[in-house]
Amino acid sequence: MQKMKGELINRDKAIGTAFDFGRCIRDAWMNWPPRVAADMAADLGVEAHAMEQVLEQHIRQHLADLAETEIELR
């Protein structure tokens, strides 16, 4: 009855959608350092390449930490 009313969703589709969304967010974060590193480096008076490397390192670690988060789909 709930499925007919549109109150239930397909679990596999929900998991796939969540995975795709997570990948999109990850890709956006991984593409951020090359876009902002030069401006941030200029603001701080440091070398752009070093700034990009540090940003990438910290973002990778943060994303790895977030990847450990479990999502409970009920």
Phi and psi in radians as a Rosetta constraint file:
Dihedral C 1 N 2 CA 2 C 2 CIRCULARHARMONIC -1.113 0.35
Dihedral N 2 CA 2 C 2 N 3 CIRCULARHARMONIC -0.640 0.35
Dihedral C 2 N 3 CA 3 C 3 CIRCULARHARMONIC -1.138 0.35
Dihedral N 3 CA 3 C 3 N 4 CIRCULARHARMONIC -0.683 0.35
Dihedral C 3 N 4 CA 4 C 4 CIRCULARHARMONIC -1.151 0.35
Dihedral N 4 CA 4 C 4 N 5 CIRCULARHARMONIC -0.543 0.35
Dihedral C 4 N 5 CA 5 C 5 CIRCULARHARMONIC -1.433 0.35
Dihedral N 5 CA 5 C 5 N 6 CIRCULARHARMONIC -0.082 0.35
Dihedral C 5 N 6 CA 6 C 6 CIRCULARHARMONIC 1.379 0.35
Dihedral N 6 CA 6 C 6 N 7 CIRCULARHARMONIC 0.354 0.35
Dihedral C 6 N 7 CA 7 C 7 CIRCULARHARMONIC -1.560 0.35
Dihedral N 7 CA 7 C 7 N 8 CIRCULARHARMONIC -0.206 0.35
Dihedral C 7 N 8 CA 8 C 8 CIRCULARHARMONIC -1.991 0.35
Dihedral N 8 CA 8 C 8 N 9 CIRCULARHARMONIC 2.615 0.35
Dihedral C 8 N 9 CA 9 C 9 CIRCULARHARMONIC -2.142 0.35
Dihedral N 9 CA 9 C 9 N 10 CIRCULARHARMONIC 2.801 0.35
Dihedral C 9 N 10 CA 10 C 10 CIRCULARHARMONIC -1.263 0.35
Dihedral N 10 CA 10 C 10 N 11 CIRCULARHARMONIC 2.148 0.35
Dihedral C 10 N 11 CA 11 C 11 CIRCULARHARMONIC -1.049 0.35
Dihedral N 11 CA 11 C 11 N 12 CIRCULARHARMONIC -0.801 0.35
Dihedral C 11 N 12 CA 12 C 12 CIRCULARHARMONIC -1.077 0.35
Dihedral N 12 CA 12 C 12 N 13 CIRCULARHARMONIC -0.692 0.35
Dihedral C 12 N 13 CA 13 C 13 CIRCULARHARMONIC -1.167 0.35
Dihedral N 13 CA 13 C 13 N 14 CIRCULARHARMONIC -0.699 0.35
Dihedral C 13 N 14 CA 14 C 14 CIRCULARHARMONIC -1.100 0.35
Dihedral N 14 CA 14 C 14 N 15 CIRCULARHARMONIC -0.751 0.35
Dihedral C 14 N 15 CA 15 C 15 CIRCULARHARMONIC -1.123 0.35
Dihedral N 15 CA 15 C 15 N 16 CIRCULARHARMONIC -0.763 0.35
Dihedral C 15 N 16 CA 16 C 16 CIRCULARHARMONIC -1.082 0.35
Dihedral N 16 CA 16 C 16 N 17 CIRCULARHARMONIC -0.719 0.35
Dihedral C 16 N 17 CA 17 C 17 CIRCULARHARMONIC -1.147 0.35
Dihedral N 17 CA 17 C 17 N 18 CIRCULARHARMONIC -0.745 0.35
Dihedral C 17 N 18 CA 18 C 18 CIRCULARHARMONIC -1.103 0.35
Dihedral N 18 CA 18 C 18 N 19 CIRCULARHARMONIC -0.716 0.35
Dihedral C 18 N 19 CA 19 C 19 CIRCULARHARMONIC -1.094 0.35
Dihedral N 19 CA 19 C 19 N 20 CIRCULARHARMONIC -0.817 0.35
Dihedral C 19 N 20 CA 20 C 20 CIRCULARHARMONIC -1.074 0.35
Dihedral N 20 CA 20 C 20 N 21 CIRCULARHARMONIC -0.713 0.35
Dihedral C 20 N 21 CA 21 C 21 CIRCULARHARMONIC -1.120 0.35
Dihedral N 21 CA 21 C 21 N 22 CIRCULARHARMONIC -0.759 0.35
Dihedral C 21 N 22 CA 22 C 22 CIRCULARHARMONIC -1.074 0.35
Dihedral N 22 CA 22 C 22 N 23 CIRCULARHARMONIC -0.718 0.35
Dihedral C 22 N 23 CA 23 C 23 CIRCULARHARMONIC -1.115 0.35
Dihedral N 23 CA 23 C 23 N 24 CIRCULARHARMONIC -0.712 0.35
Dihedral C 23 N 24 CA 24 C 24 CIRCULARHARMONIC -1.072 0.35
Dihedral N 24 CA 24 C 24 N 25 CIRCULARHARMONIC -0.776 0.35
Dihedral C 24 N 25 CA 25 C 25 CIRCULARHARMONIC -1.120 0.35
Dihedral N 25 CA 25 C 25 N 26 CIRCULARHARMONIC -0.784 0.35
Dihedral C 25 N 26 CA 26 C 26 CIRCULARHARMONIC -1.028 0.35
Dihedral N 26 CA 26 C 26 N 27 CIRCULARHARMONIC -0.815 0.35
Dihedral C 26 N 27 CA 27 C 27 CIRCULARHARMONIC -1.085 0.35
Dihedral N 27 CA 27 C 27 N 28 CIRCULARHARMONIC -0.691 0.35
Dihedral C 27 N 28 CA 28 C 28 CIRCULARHARMONIC -1.085 0.35
Dihedral N 28 CA 28 C 28 N 29 CIRCULARHARMONIC -0.761 0.35
Dihedral C 28 N 29 CA 29 C 29 CIRCULARHARMONIC -1.161 0.35
Dihedral N 29 CA 29 C 29 N 30 CIRCULARHARMONIC -0.683 0.35
Dihedral C 29 N 30 CA 30 C 30 CIRCULARHARMONIC -1.212 0.35
Dihedral N 30 CA 30 C 30 N 31 CIRCULARHARMONIC -0.436 0.35
Dihedral C 30 N 31 CA 31 C 31 CIRCULARHARMONIC -1.542 0.35
Dihedral N 31 CA 31 C 31 N 32 CIRCULARHARMONIC -0.118 0.35
Dihedral C 31 N 32 CA 32 C 32 CIRCULARHARMONIC -1.254 0.35
Dihedral N 32 CA 32 C 32 N 33 CIRCULARHARMONIC -0.830 0.35
Dihedral C 32 N 33 CA 33 C 33 CIRCULARHARMONIC -0.956 0.35
Dihedral N 33 CA 33 C 33 N 34 CIRCULARHARMONIC -0.789 0.35
Dihedral C 33 N 34 CA 34 C 34 CIRCULARHARMONIC -1.090 0.35
Dihedral N 34 CA 34 C 34 N 35 CIRCULARHARMONIC -0.480 0.35
Dihedral C 34 N 35 CA 35 C 35 CIRCULARHARMONIC -1.369 0.35
Dihedral N 35 CA 35 C 35 N 36 CIRCULARHARMONIC -0.564 0.35
Dihedral C 35 N 36 CA 36 C 36 CIRCULARHARMONIC -1.954 0.35
Dihedral N 36 CA 36 C 36 N 37 CIRCULARHARMONIC -0.218 0.35
Dihedral C 36 N 37 CA 37 C 37 CIRCULARHARMONIC -1.027 0.35
Dihedral N 37 CA 37 C 37 N 38 CIRCULARHARMONIC -0.773 0.35
Dihedral C 37 N 38 CA 38 C 38 CIRCULARHARMONIC -1.105 0.35
Dihedral N 38 CA 38 C 38 N 39 CIRCULARHARMONIC -0.771 0.35
Dihedral C 38 N 39 CA 39 C 39 CIRCULARHARMONIC -1.143 0.35
Dihedral N 39 CA 39 C 39 N 40 CIRCULARHARMONIC -0.756 0.35
Dihedral C 39 N 40 CA 40 C 40 CIRCULARHARMONIC -1.124 0.35
Dihedral N 40 CA 40 C 40 N 41 CIRCULARHARMONIC -0.719 0.35
Dihedral C 40 N 41 CA 41 C 41 CIRCULARHARMONIC -1.090 0.35
Dihedral N 41 CA 41 C 41 N 42 CIRCULARHARMONIC -0.735 0.35
Dihedral C 41 N 42 CA 42 C 42 CIRCULARHARMONIC -1.108 0.35
Dihedral N 42 CA 42 C 42 N 43 CIRCULARHARMONIC -0.722 0.35
Dihedral C 42 N 43 CA 43 C 43 CIRCULARHARMONIC -1.067 0.35
Dihedral N 43 CA 43 C 43 N 44 CIRCULARHARMONIC -0.620 0.35
Dihedral C 43 N 44 CA 44 C 44 CIRCULARHARMONIC -1.698 0.35
Dihedral N 44 CA 44 C 44 N 45 CIRCULARHARMONIC -0.138 0.35
Dihedral C 44 N 45 CA 45 C 45 CIRCULARHARMONIC 1.244 0.35
Dihedral N 45 CA 45 C 45 N 46 CIRCULARHARMONIC 0.630 0.35
Dihedral C 45 N 46 CA 46 C 46 CIRCULARHARMONIC -2.120 0.35
Dihedral N 46 CA 46 C 46 N 47 CIRCULARHARMONIC 2.993 0.35
Dihedral C 46 N 47 CA 47 C 47 CIRCULARHARMONIC -1.294 0.35
Dihedral N 47 CA 47 C 47 N 48 CIRCULARHARMONIC 2.352 0.35
Dihedral C 47 N 48 CA 48 C 48 CIRCULARHARMONIC -1.077 0.35
Dihedral N 48 CA 48 C 48 N 49 CIRCULARHARMONIC -0.746 0.35
Dihedral C 48 N 49 CA 49 C 49 CIRCULARHARMONIC -1.118 0.35
Dihedral N 49 CA 49 C 49 N 50 CIRCULARHARMONIC -0.726 0.35
Dihedral C 49 N 50 CA 50 C 50 CIRCULARHARMONIC -1.106 0.35
Dihedral N 50 CA 50 C 50 N 51 CIRCULARHARMONIC -0.715 0.35
Dihedral C 50 N 51 CA 51 C 51 CIRCULARHARMONIC -1.063 0.35
Dihedral N 51 CA 51 C 51 N 52 CIRCULARHARMONIC -0.784 0.35
Dihedral C 51 N 52 CA 52 C 52 CIRCULARHARMONIC -1.092 0.35
Dihedral N 52 CA 52 C 52 N 53 CIRCULARHARMONIC -0.744 0.35
Dihedral C 52 N 53 CA 53 C 53 CIRCULARHARMONIC -1.092 0.35
Dihedral N 53 CA 53 C 53 N 54 CIRCULARHARMONIC -0.748 0.35
Dihedral C 53 N 54 CA 54 C 54 CIRCULARHARMONIC -1.155 0.35
Dihedral N 54 CA 54 C 54 N 55 CIRCULARHARMONIC -0.768 0.35
Dihedral C 54 N 55 CA 55 C 55 CIRCULARHARMONIC -1.030 0.35
Dihedral N 55 CA 55 C 55 N 56 CIRCULARHARMONIC -0.821 0.35
Dihedral C 55 N 56 CA 56 C 56 CIRCULARHARMONIC -1.057 0.35
Dihedral N 56 CA 56 C 56 N 57 CIRCULARHARMONIC -0.744 0.35
Dihedral C 56 N 57 CA 57 C 57 CIRCULARHARMONIC -1.052 0.35
Dihedral N 57 CA 57 C 57 N 58 CIRCULARHARMONIC -0.832 0.35
Dihedral C 57 N 58 CA 58 C 58 CIRCULARHARMONIC -1.221 0.35
Dihedral N 58 CA 58 C 58 N 59 CIRCULARHARMONIC -0.645 0.35
Dihedral C 58 N 59 CA 59 C 59 CIRCULARHARMONIC -1.169 0.35
Dihedral N 59 CA 59 C 59 N 60 CIRCULARHARMONIC -0.746 0.35
Dihedral C 59 N 60 CA 60 C 60 CIRCULARHARMONIC -1.033 0.35
Dihedral N 60 CA 60 C 60 N 61 CIRCULARHARMONIC -0.749 0.35
Dihedral C 60 N 61 CA 61 C 61 CIRCULARHARMONIC -1.143 0.35
Dihedral N 61 CA 61 C 61 N 62 CIRCULARHARMONIC -0.747 0.35
Dihedral C 61 N 62 CA 62 C 62 CIRCULARHARMONIC -1.103 0.35
Dihedral N 62 CA 62 C 62 N 63 CIRCULARHARMONIC -0.753 0.35
Dihedral C 62 N 63 CA 63 C 63 CIRCULARHARMONIC -1.134 0.35
Dihedral N 63 CA 63 C 63 N 64 CIRCULARHARMONIC -0.657 0.35
Dihedral C 63 N 64 CA 64 C 64 CIRCULARHARMONIC -1.106 0.35
Dihedral N 64 CA 64 C 64 N 65 CIRCULARHARMONIC -0.710 0.35
Dihedral C 64 N 65 CA 65 C 65 CIRCULARHARMONIC -1.104 0.35
Dihedral N 65 CA 65 C 65 N 66 CIRCULARHARMONIC -0.773 0.35
Dihedral C 65 N 66 CA 66 C 66 CIRCULARHARMONIC -1.122 0.35
Dihedral N 66 CA 66 C 66 N 67 CIRCULARHARMONIC -0.553 0.35
Dihedral C 66 N 67 CA 67 C 67 CIRCULARHARMONIC -1.137 0.35
Dihedral N 67 CA 67 C 67 N 68 CIRCULARHARMONIC -0.340 0.35
Dihedral C 67 N 68 CA 68 C 68 CIRCULARHARMONIC -1.374 0.35
Dihedral N 68 CA 68 C 68 N 69 CIRCULARHARMONIC -0.211 0.35
Dihedral C 68 N 69 CA 69 C 69 CIRCULARHARMONIC -1.259 0.35
Dihedral N 69 CA 69 C 69 N 70 CIRCULARHARMONIC 2.244 0.35
Dihedral C 69 N 70 CA 70 C 70 CIRCULARHARMONIC -1.652 0.35
Dihedral N 70 CA 70 C 70 N 71 CIRCULARHARMONIC 2.441 0.35
Dihedral C 70 N 71 CA 71 C 71 CIRCULARHARMONIC -1.856 0.35
Dihedral N 71 CA 71 C 71 N 72 CIRCULARHARMONIC 2.221 0.35
Dihedral C 71 N 72 CA 72 C 72 CIRCULARHARMONIC -1.739 0.35
Dihedral N 72 CA 72 C 72 N 73 CIRCULARHARMONIC 2.034 0.35
Dihedral C 72 N 73 CA 73 C 73 CIRCULARHARMONIC -1.776 0.35
Dihedral N 73 CA 73 C 73 N 74 CIRCULARHARMONIC 2.105 0.35
